[in-house]
């Protein structure tokens, strides 16, 4: 009987449970907001994602109050 060759699966191997990189949260933004945020991120020498996470974390912790509308 011939041995069956196992084929490698394509793509990145699955990470162990609890080691997932991050969750993706869809959010709609106006073009002018994206441009504004991108400029602020660049000025802070951060990626847009890093800047958004940091800014949202500050707002959630109350260290950077967001005005109520």
N, C-alpha and C positions, 0 to 999 in steps of 0.2 A: 504494500500500500504506500502510495507517495505521500510525503509530508505536504500539508497545505502551507503555503507562504502567507504570513500575516502581512497585510499592507498597512502602512502608516496612515493615520488619519491626517487630513489637511488642517492647517491652521495652528494657532497657539494651543498648547495643551491646557486643559481646564485647571484652574487654581483650586487649592484645597478650600473647603468651606471656611468662611470668615476672612478670606484673603482677597476678596473682590476689590478691584481698584477703586471704583466709585460708582455712585448712582448717577444717572442722567435725569435731569429735571427739565422737561421742555418749558420754555417761556417765550412769549411773544414780546418783542420790543420794537419800538418805532425806529426807523433808520437814524433819526437825529440822536436818539438815546444810545444806539450802538456806537455811533461816531464819537459821542461825548465820553462814553465809558472807555472806548479804545484809546482815546487821547489821554485820559486819566491813568489808565493802566500803563501806557508807554512812559508817561512822566514819572511813574512810580517804579519803572523798570521791572514790571510784572507782566505776565501774560494776562489776557483778558479774563480767562477763567480764574486765575489766582486772585486778581484784583476784585472780581465779583464775589468770590468766596470770602475774602477778607472783609470787604465792605458789608456784606450781608451778616457776617458773624459779629462785627462791631455793632451793627444796628440791632441785632437780636439780643446782644448782651447789654444794650442800653448805653454803650459808650459813644455812640454816634446817633443821636436822636433823629428820627425821620419825622418831618412834620405831618400831622394828621390832616387828611383832606375830607 
